[in-house]
């Protein structure tokens, strides 16, 4: 059994190889440039890359009991993973608070003007509750989509820098929600951590994107990212909560709809806890045919002493090879 942290010590599985949860990893070649382990983003960048020879699918899994509480302490032998009904052999099992690459995708359309201060407070709460090794970036969107650099950096875990990125764009115009999600999925590929998350904060449905919902859903299926949403729903007839719920459910995330009087910060607290309470499983698919088709995944837990358990994970994935990616532009997409 190989843990993600073990793979990372020898050079992490890089996103240049597949734009999908089908990550390419192997332990054949690993030449660390320094005998000391450096877990900082800069240190990880200096580690030697690994030679890729096998396809590894990584899936985050949340296990809860009948009362909805997270069930800790499970081991690899407690899980059964099926792809298209075929039992797979686990090659990765990791539990506990693992670092995450997070994209904060925030609506800056005109209707969000009065809500952005609360959103900034919620993001600050989320950052302070996160793993100190997490790396984050901000996507601001209205009619346009912009990935904000933070003092020239593509990623940060500094609450002040992230808040400044959130306020870099004023509230105006319409809502290019689908385009923003697509840009967020693209930028996640440059993150250092294997576990990747998008958090979408919006109060309305899309009315300005070039992409369609079906295209964004297809890209989400090709990505390893969990997608969460915090929907600040009002009375706008263009809002479509069902689409947000499906996008989140398909990727293993959750859609939050704050109740009247409930703060966005309290929701972000719950979201941060959900990310910390997950298992990560990995397997090399036994069937490598039909590489471009959507593959359904089912995860079961066999742990009689815990009673009836519920499992939440992504519904499946589409393994689509991608070309090598260029490094993020220092000016950032505008």
Phi and psi in degrees as a GROMACS rama.xvg file:
@    title "Ramachandran Plot"
@    xaxis  label "Phi"
@    yaxis  label "Psi"
@TYPE xy
-112.331  130.403  UNK-2
-91.3205  158.375  UNK-3
-62.0413  -37.3791  UNK-4
-64.2945  -34.4825  UNK-5
-65.594  -44.007  UNK-6
-60.4875  -39.5057  UNK-7
-67.1618  -32.1254  UNK-8
-62.6112  -25.1298  UNK-9
-102.573  10.8133  UNK-10
111.597  113.524  UNK-11
-70.3714  156.09  UNK-12
-65.5042  121.307  UNK-13
-92.5954  150.66  UNK-14
-81.9626  -2.003  UNK-15
-69.5455  -15.3072  UNK-16
-93.2009  -40.2794  UNK-17
-140.992  131.715  UNK-18
-92.632  78.8857  UNK-19
-178.052  170.649  UNK-20
-72.924  -0.652069  UNK-21
-82.1416  83.8713  UNK-22
-86.0861  150.688  UNK-23
-107.626  119.059  UNK-24
-142.649  156.901  UNK-25
-166.812  160.404  UNK-26
-112.019  35.6582  UNK-27
-80.6216  -46.7499  UNK-28
-124.667  126.715  UNK-29
-150.786  111.469  UNK-30
-122.08  86.4391  UNK-31
-62.102  139.903  UNK-32
-81.2633  -14.7737  UNK-33
-144.007  141.381  UNK-34
-68.1535  -21.1407  UNK-35
-86.52  138.159  UNK-36
-81.9285  124.562  UNK-37
-117.488  114.276  UNK-38
-91.4849  2.17409  UNK-39
-74.1284  157.727  UNK-40
-54.1039  -40.8817  UNK-41
-65.677  -40.7817  UNK-42
-65.5552  -38.4859  UNK-43
-66.6222  -32.5879  UNK-44
-66.0729  -27.1587  UNK-45
-84.8069  -9.8295  UNK-46
-69.8888  146.017  UNK-47
-69.2532  148.531  UNK-48
-80.1381  162.032  UNK-49
-102.222  150.312  UNK-50
-76.185  131.936  UNK-51
-95.8388  124.789  UNK-52
-135.495  -11.4228  UNK-53
-140.268  155.953  UNK-54
-98.6079  121.814  UNK-55
-116.899  124.841  UNK-56
-100.837  123.591  UNK-57
-107.701  133.275  UNK-58
-135.869  129.139  UNK-59
-79.932  144.741  UNK-60
-136.426  130.267  UNK-61
-109.414  127.437  UNK-62
-117.843  125.708  UNK-63
-127.996  158.015  UNK-64
-90.8364  -172.344  UNK-65
-63.4528  -23.4616  UNK-66
-89.8214  -0.786428  UNK-67
87.3312  6.232  UNK-68
-86.6406  144.897  UNK-69
-61.5406  140.748  UNK-70
-106.129  104.661  UNK-71
-86.3665  174.739  UNK-72
80.7146  5.00884  UNK-73
-75.2537  152.677  UNK-74
-117.955  172.074  UNK-75
-57.1236  -37.6347  UNK-76
-68.7727  -11.4815  UNK-77
-82.9003  -9.77162  UNK-78
-107.99  144.459  UNK-79
-126.841  124.409  UNK-80
-115.302  129.014  UNK-81
-120.706  136.225  UNK-82
-116.226  118.574  UNK-83
50.7448  40.0669  UNK-84
83.1279  -4.89465  UNK-85
-98.3204  125.183  UNK-86
-63.8757  132.009  UNK-87
-108.643  153.875  UNK-88
-93.2928  123.577  UNK-89
-69.8009  131.436  UNK-90
-114.34  -10.5589  UNK-91
-136.214  134.384  UNK-92
-144.308  124.8  UNK-93
-142.422  137.764  UNK-94
-131.094  164.11  UNK-95
100.198  -172.843  UNK-96
-84.9373  88.6809  UNK-97
-91.7314  147.557  UNK-98
-62.1232  152.512  UNK-99
-135.01  144.788  UNK-100
-95.1906  123.145  UNK-101
-122.811  131.279  UNK-102
-105.876  122.932  UNK-103
-98.4277  106.475  UNK-104
-103.343  106.362  UNK-105
-118.254  126.083  UNK-106
-68.5631  125.206  UNK-107
-120.351  30.6132  UNK-108
-70.8049  169.046  UNK-109
-54.8452  -39.5816  UNK-110
-68.9923  -13.0005  UNK-111
-89.4461  -2.90447  UNK-112
-51.1311  -48.2915  UNK-113
-78.6633  -8.22139  UNK-114
-102.664  -13.2986  UNK-115
-66.9891  -30.0875  UNK-116
-63.738  -43.6686  UNK-117
-65.382  -36.1858  UNK-118
-64.04  -42.7048  UNK-119
-60.558  -41.0052  UNK-120
-64.8954  -38.3414  UNK-121
-66.5554  -40.5863  UNK-122
-64.7525  -41.1514  UNK-123
-60.3272  -42.3522  UNK-124
-61.254  -44.8185  UNK-125
-60.5443  -45.119  UNK-126
-62.192  -43.3653  UNK-127
-69.5386  -21.7795  UNK-128
-92.6391  -3.38292  UNK-129
-87.0591  165.143  UNK-130
-60.769  135.552  UNK-131
-64.8683  -14.4142  UNK-132
-92.9839  -5.07557  UNK-133
-58.9401  150.323  UNK-134
-124.581  140.361  UNK-135
-134.955  159.064  UNK-136
-144.62  165.196  UNK-137
-121.267  131.659  UNK-138
-113.239  113.655  UNK-139
-96.7603  139.338  UNK-140
-147.708  146.576  UNK-141
-144.428  -111.585  UNK-142
-68.4955  -29.8  UNK-143
-114.553  167.875  UNK-144
-124.718  131.041  UNK-145
-137.076  132.838  UNK-146
-95.8233  115.869  UNK-147
-86.2658  127.913  UNK-148
-80.1467  148.852  UNK-149
-116.924  98.906  UNK-150
54.1243  43.0832  UNK-151
82.8068  -0.00934984  UNK-152
-101.489  144.701  UNK-153
-80.2322  -21.0182  UNK-154
-138.261  153.933  UNK-155
-157.248  159.761  UNK-156
-125.674  20.4748  UNK-157
-93.3878  120.638  UNK-158
-60.3515  -38.9589  UNK-159
-67.1747  -43.0253  UNK-160
-63.9856  -39.7694  UNK-161
-67.422  -38.7617  UNK-162
-64.7038  -39.5024  UNK-163
-63.4632  -36.9914  UNK-164
-66.207  -36.0418  UNK-165
-67.1832  -28.5609  UNK-166
-99.0582  9.66182  UNK-167
-72.4751  -19.2381  UNK-168
-122.529  136.262  UNK-169
-83.5917  159.698  UNK-170
-78.8217  117.308  UNK-171
-163.674  163.234  UNK-172
70.1342  -156.17  UNK-173
-101.969  -160.602  UNK-174
-126.7  99.37  UNK-175
-91.6045  63.3118  UNK-176
-64.4868  -46.814  UNK-177
-65.5654  -40.7397  UNK-178
-61.4013  -38.7627  UNK-179
-67.167  -41.8714  UNK-180
-62.0933  -41.9015  UNK-181
-61.7941  -44.0345  UNK-182
-63.4827  -38.7819  UNK-183
-63.1779  -43.4636  UNK-184
-61.6721  -40.3136  UNK-185
-63.4764  -45.3962  UNK-186
-69.7346  -28.3996  UNK-187
-57.2698  -28.9448  UNK-188
-62.4729  -22.2174  UNK-189
-87.2925  -2.78739  UNK-190
-71.1608  158.335  UNK-191
-85.1142  -26.4895  UNK-192
-93.3285  148.213  UNK-193
-70.7873  -33.6519  UNK-194
-85.503  123.63  UNK-195
-129.63  140.502  UNK-196
-139.367  138.606  UNK-197
-111.292  135.304  UNK-198
-118.985  112.849  UNK-199
-100.616  122.305  UNK-200
-117.907  116.129  UNK-201
-152.749  160.85  UNK-202
-119.846  8.07232  UNK-203
-152.704  168.744  UNK-204
-82.927  167.857  UNK-205
-72.279  136.662  UNK-206
-144.475  15.7777  UNK-207
-144.627  3.08078  UNK-208
-80.1466  153.231  UNK-209
-81.7049  -32.0832  UNK-210
-83.8242  155.516  UNK-211
-98.4337  162.706  UNK-212
-58.455  -41.522  UNK-213
-60.855  -34.7517  UNK-214
-69.9473  -40.9009  UNK-215
-67.4357  -40.8467  UNK-216
-61.7626  -40.7269  UNK-217
-62.9556  -40.1543  UNK-218
-68.14  -34.9481  UNK-219
-65.0892  -37.3706  UNK-220
-65.5868  -28.8918  UNK-221
-83.8509  -9.40201  UNK-222
-102.35  155.706  UNK-223
-88.2193  3.87088  UNK-224
-77.0178  142.842  UNK-225
-82.1737  138.349  UNK-226
-118  125.753  UNK-227
-114.201  154.391  UNK-228
-137.024  144.811  UNK-229
-117.056  106.242  UNK-230
-99.6198  111.649  UNK-231
-88.8833  70.3859  UNK-232
-70.7868  135.658  UNK-233
-121.926  -131.925  UNK-234
-112.678  9.94898  UNK-235
-65.4917  125.399  UNK-236
-69.6014  -14.037  UNK-237
-82.2879  -11.3225  UNK-238
-67.6067  143.491  UNK-239
-139.899  83.7818  UNK-240
-57.7382  -30.8483  UNK-241
-61.728  -36.0004  UNK-242
-68.0784  -41.5727  UNK-243
-63.7899  -43.2085  UNK-244
-60.3855  -42.3453  UNK-245
-67.9329  -43.4682  UNK-246
-59.1143  -41.7307  UNK-247
-71.4824  -45.6409  UNK-248
-61.7565  -43.3888  UNK-249
-61.4  -29.0488  UNK-250
-99.8296  -1.86906  UNK-251
93.6786  4.65861  UNK-252
-93.4882  -163.199  UNK-253
-135.647  149.761  UNK-254
-105.98  121.528  UNK-255
-102.531  135.998  UNK-256
-125.682  90.395  UNK-257
-54.5644  135.9  UNK-258
-77.7281  163.735  UNK-259
-56.4831  126.191  UNK-260
89.81  -11.3056  UNK-261
-85.1632  129.897  UNK-262
-78.2005  151.906  UNK-263
-65.9224  -30.8188  UNK-264
-63.7266  -38.6683  UNK-265
-66.9697  -35.2654  UNK-266
-67.9149  -41.2851  UNK-267
-65.6151  -29.9525  UNK-268
-64.1073  -44.2209  UNK-269
-65.1644  -38.8883  UNK-270
-65.1555  -44.1235  UNK-271
-60.1454  -40.7985  UNK-272
-65.7696  -38.7456  UNK-273
-60.7897  -40.8849  UNK-274
-65.26  -32.7644  UNK-275
-76.5637  -19.3987  UNK-276
-108.512  63.5487  UNK-277
-140.239  155.377  UNK-278
-103.409  153.036  UNK-279
-120.114  122.306  UNK-280
-113.544  150.518  UNK-281
-142.673  146.215  UNK-282
-151.143  154.829  UNK-283
-97.4395  118.112  UNK-284
-56.7285  135.095  UNK-285
-73.411  -30.9133  UNK-286
-107.654  111.268  UNK-287
-99.32  9.39582  UNK-288
-81.1283  164.31  UNK-289
51.3921  52.4076  UNK-290
-63.494  -17.4226  UNK-291
-98.4454  1.13017  UNK-292
-91.7438  152.778  UNK-293
-70.089  131.878  UNK-294
-115.174  123.098  UNK-295
-81.1666  140.349  UNK-296
-118.493  140.384  UNK-297
-132.971  132.98  UNK-298
-118.648  128.97  UNK-299
-120.217  150.202  UNK-300
-116.595  127.197  UNK-301
-112.068  91.8308  UNK-302
-146.849  84.5176  UNK-303
-59.3089  -32.0431  UNK-304
-69.6457  -14.4445  UNK-305
-96.747  -1.75014  UNK-306
76.3534  -159.043  UNK-307
-73.8516  126.341  UNK-308
-118.588  151.992  UNK-309
-113.416  143.87  UNK-310
-122.654  132.444  UNK-311
-121.329  126.264  UNK-312
-155.24  179.67  UNK-313
-69.4543  151.621  UNK-314
-73.3942  -23.2619  UNK-315
168.216  -163.194  UNK-316
-158.211  161.972  UNK-317
-119.099  106.585  UNK-318
-78.9941  98.4946  UNK-319
-118.347  116.44  UNK-320
-60.9918  147.08  UNK-321
-128.041  159.82  UNK-322
-74.9525  158.23  UNK-323
-55.2593  143.045  UNK-324
-96.2833  142.452  UNK-325
-74.7641  159.821  UNK-326
-68.1571  151.892  UNK-327
-58.7047  139.22  UNK-328
-66.8114  139.986  UNK-329
-67.1738  -22.7963  UNK-330
-86.5591  -19.6823  UNK-331
77.5027  145.923  UNK-332
-63.1155  137.409  UNK-333
